[in-house]
Every structure is written in structure tokens, then in C-alpha cells.
Amino acid sequence: MDHVLIVHAVKDFPIWKQVLDEAAGIRKEAGEQSYHLLHDEFDRSRVAHFSRWTSLAQAKAFFEADRLVEIRRLAGVDAPEFNYLHNMEQGTL
């Protein structure tokens, strides 16, 4: 399993969330399989988007495309930090 962790500041969460939801179809088509949204304990404008992907190559191609740069701009995203991650272990305690 491959995952992507994106941490970024959003200017207006409802606008960002609407853009994210509207992009669900292209995200799925690109290889995103599932996601979690989280926010910082003290700063709700600092959002983490943790998602599972078919492959990191597909995720990188998607997130680095010019189309996504424009979508992030429209969504009010500041300084996204992308982390492309390979699964090492998973468990339940």
C-alpha cells in the first residue's frame, strides 16, 4: 500500500472542503482509494490529508500536475508539504 500525507494551511476550510469534494471524481480516477482529513489540535486552518493510493507514481503525477496547482490556488491552500509513503506495517491495538 502506498500513502500520501499532505499537510497545509487553508485560508477558508468550507471553501477548501468544497473544492476537495468536487475533485473526488478526478482523485479516484487518478488512483486515490481512501482518505482521512485531520486538523491541528490548536490551529484548525492547518489540515492534514492522508490518503491511500494505487501507486506513488500515480499520486505524484496527480499532485504535481499543473491542473492541481490551479485547484490548490482556488481552494486557498498555502505551502503544501507532500510526503509520499510506502506502508511498512499496519496493526490494531
C-alpha beads as a LAMMPS data file, in Angstrom:
LAMMPS data file: protein, C-alpha beads

93 atoms
92 bonds

1 atom types
1 bond types

-500.0 500.0 xlo xhi
-500.0 500.0 ylo yhi
-500.0 500.0 zlo zhi

Masses

1 110.0

Atoms # bond

1 1 1 0.000 0.000 0.000
2 1 1 1.159 3.486 -0.829
3 1 1 0.050 6.599 1.000
4 1 1 0.350 10.354 0.678
5 1 1 0.350 12.734 3.619
6 1 1 -0.253 16.372 2.714
7 1 1 -0.064 18.998 5.437
8 1 1 -1.032 22.536 4.557
9 1 1 -2.717 25.691 5.752
10 1 1 -6.103 26.512 4.277
11 1 1 -7.460 30.046 4.240
12 1 1 -11.123 29.039 4.482
13 1 1 -11.970 25.440 5.406
14 1 1 -15.501 25.340 3.893
15 1 1 -14.181 26.598 0.531
16 1 1 -11.250 24.165 0.631
17 1 1 -13.558 21.275 1.540
18 1 1 -15.942 22.106 -1.295
19 1 1 -13.087 22.095 -3.823
20 1 1 -11.790 18.811 -2.356
21 1 1 -15.237 17.219 -2.636
22 1 1 -15.729 18.479 -6.189
23 1 1 -12.411 16.862 -7.140
24 1 1 -13.444 13.430 -5.791
25 1 1 -14.008 12.025 -9.276
26 1 1 -10.627 13.058 -10.635
27 1 1 -8.920 11.914 -7.418
28 1 1 -10.494 8.458 -7.740
29 1 1 -9.674 8.285 -11.445
30 1 1 -6.052 9.183 -10.641
31 1 1 -5.746 6.298 -8.155
32 1 1 -6.769 7.636 -4.744
33 1 1 -8.537 4.816 -2.893
34 1 1 -9.367 6.283 0.511
35 1 1 -8.569 9.314 2.650
36 1 1 -8.657 10.827 6.125
37 1 1 -8.885 14.531 6.910
38 1 1 -7.389 15.813 10.136
39 1 1 -6.740 19.236 11.607
40 1 1 -4.179 20.506 14.050
41 1 1 -5.199 20.482 17.704
42 1 1 -4.624 24.223 18.109
43 1 1 -4.913 25.570 14.560
44 1 1 -7.941 24.339 12.603
45 1 1 -6.629 26.002 9.438
46 1 1 -3.675 23.570 9.427
47 1 1 -5.101 20.496 7.710
48 1 1 -3.673 17.053 7.002
49 1 1 -4.990 14.977 4.105
50 1 1 -3.840 11.360 4.483
51 1 1 -4.748 9.124 1.561
52 1 1 -4.136 5.640 0.176
53 1 1 -3.161 5.337 -3.485
54 1 1 -2.840 2.642 -6.090
55 1 1 0.794 3.705 -6.532
56 1 1 3.089 6.547 -5.549
57 1 1 3.854 7.168 -9.223
58 1 1 0.163 7.848 -9.869
59 1 1 -0.095 10.055 -6.782
60 1 1 2.963 12.103 -7.772
61 1 1 1.705 12.527 -11.326
62 1 1 -1.643 13.713 -9.987
63 1 1 -0.397 16.106 -7.311
64 1 1 2.390 17.584 -9.446
65 1 1 0.179 18.279 -12.472
66 1 1 -0.416 21.927 -13.441
67 1 1 -4.158 21.288 -13.101
68 1 1 -3.724 20.544 -9.392
69 1 1 -1.598 23.628 -8.815
70 1 1 -4.542 25.702 -10.051
71 1 1 -7.056 23.712 -7.972
72 1 1 -4.945 24.286 -4.845
73 1 1 -4.810 28.002 -5.617
74 1 1 -8.613 28.152 -5.987
75 1 1 -9.006 26.220 -2.735
76 1 1 -6.850 28.699 -0.820
77 1 1 -4.052 26.285 0.048
78 1 1 -0.802 27.708 1.415
79 1 1 2.559 25.910 1.234
80 1 1 1.527 22.258 0.922
81 1 1 4.011 19.715 2.250
82 1 1 3.801 16.408 0.367
83 1 1 5.027 13.161 1.909
84 1 1 4.944 10.080 -0.322
85 1 1 4.964 6.994 1.907
86 1 1 5.290 3.225 1.493
87 1 1 3.466 1.082 4.054
88 1 1 5.780 -0.783 6.436
89 1 1 3.358 -2.231 8.925
90 1 1 -0.242 -1.884 9.986
91 1 1 -1.989 -3.147 13.094
92 1 1 -4.740 -2.687 15.595
93 1 1 -4.174 -2.481 19.335

Bonds

1 1 1 2
2 1 2 3
3 1 3 4
4 1 4 5
5 1 5 6
6 1 6 7
7 1 7 8
8 1 8 9
9 1 9 10
10 1 10 11
11 1 11 12
12 1 12 13
13 1 13 14
14 1 14 15
15 1 15 16
16 1 16 17
17 1 17 18
18 1 18 19
19 1 19 20
20 1 20 21
21 1 21 22
22 1 22 23
23 1 23 24
24 1 24 25
25 1 25 26
26 1 26 27
27 1 27 28
28 1 28 29
29 1 29 30
30 1 30 31
31 1 31 32
32 1 32 33
33 1 33 34
34 1 34 35
35 1 35 36
36 1 36 37
37 1 37 38
38 1 38 39
39 1 39 40
40 1 40 41
41 1 41 42
42 1 42 43
43 1 43 44
44 1 44 45
45 1 45 46
46 1 46 47
47 1 47 48
48 1 48 49
49 1 49 50
50 1 50 51
51 1 51 52
52 1 52 53
53 1 53 54
54 1 54 55
55 1 55 56
56 1 56 57
57 1 57 58
58 1 58 59
59 1 59 60
60 1 60 61
61 1 61 62
62 1 62 63
63 1 63 64
64 1 64 65
65 1 65 66
66 1 66 67
67 1 67 68
68 1 68 69
69 1 69 70
70 1 70 71
71 1 71 72
72 1 72 73
73 1 73 74
74 1 74 75
75 1 75 76
76 1 76 77
77 1 77 78
78 1 78 79
79 1 79 80
80 1 80 81
81 1 81 82
82 1 82 83
83 1 83 84
84 1 84 85
85 1 85 86
86 1 86 87
87 1 87 88
88 1 88 89
89 1 89 90
90 1 90 91
91 1 91 92
92 1 92 93
